[in-house]
Amino acid sequence: MNKTRTLALLLTAALAMAACSQKAPDQAAPAAAPAAPAAPAAATLPRQKAPDGTAVSFVGIKTGDTVTSPFKVGFAVTGAKIAPAGTMDAGTGHFHLLIDTDTLPPQDGPLPANDKIKHYGKGQTEDTVTLTPGTHTLQIELADGLHVPFDPPVVSDKITVTVK
């Protein structure tokens, strides 16, 4: 691997891990993270094969629920283990919450941290989410230790909730 590609990969990994520095759910929630800078084209990372039978789902909330903001959202996984970002052991990953997205984000590199994609890089399995009143969609995506989605993507069904 050439030096430029190595540096690009290290920079991408550092940016992705910094984006996941949210506090645990029992601590005060940070302000929304700004969008991460676009990774250089050379930073496209290989995707790990999704462990057979891996699935993610919501806990404590379902499509059609009406909630008051802020509200608690839980995440569950079968077929894999949850580990903090940076952990590259086979069969491990961490959650990303996709908010009001029509399509999956690009799958060939680390998921960005922005108002549409929340990172849970400390291995969190729940969060208290604040959304504006109205109808919102939520979906979970599992990614590896470098925030790169698995191949094929491990995503939950998209749910729709109404915030009062």
PyMOL commands that set and color helices and strands:
alter all, ss='L'
color gray80, all
select helices_A, chain A and resi 3-19+41-43
alter helices_A, ss='H'
color red, helices_A
select strands_A, chain A and resi 55-59+66-67+71-78+81-82+92-99+117-119+126-129+134-143+149-155+159-163
alter strands_A, ss='S'
color yellow, strands_A
deselect
rebuild
show_as cartoon
